[in-house]
């Protein structure tokens, strides 16, 4: 099994928005990512539209040929409406607070069980695969299963932060989390601060890893290596 690479293009939208206009062209870059080998495109629209705009999501839906993954907080009705309108292949539920710089924690799937059950059921009824953003905590993974999700997305910042000091210890909680997810028949995605440095070791050790969503590191690497070459470099890291 080869793990799929979904490219998060939020940073492209950030650059475009910093000057106004349409440079760089978000839609063209998304199509180029697919042409260069990415198996999916991820966006994370936030209420202030500081990077991905809601119009971008609608426009992307009409042109993408690979898997479209929309991330966001389903406590925002505007987000729910957007997902129901565009019907991506996957919606990833992330417990961001309004104005949050970037995602920094997974769901408490126990405290939010009833909310997640209702939300997930609505998305699945519309034919949209669901993934719940979680820390590598067994109880949270069990809670995600109880809520009815198809997949979990493991929040990997702690792994990335500790990789250079002790990669075996850094990946251990994720190995255990994946084992539990596999036992529960949950699909496994992962994302946040995965990079060319740490991706291969993670994919090698996390059994059943279906998909990674990578944005910041990949777009930063593209400044040096070029977008096509960078995507190919990341794809090679996933060939365990």
Secondary structure, 3 states (H helix, E strand, C coil): CCCEEEEECHHHHHHHHHHCCCCCCHHHHHHHHHHCCCCEEEECCCCCCCCCCHHHHHHHHCCCCCEEEEEECCCCHHHHHHHHHHCCCEEEECCCCCCCCCCCCCCCCCCCHHHHHHHHHHHHHCCCEEEEEECCCHHHHHHHHHHCCCEEEEECHHHHHHCCCCHHHHHHHHHHHHHHHHHCCCEEEEECCCCCCCHHHHHHHCCCEEEEEECHHHHHHHHHHCHHHHHHHHHHHCCC
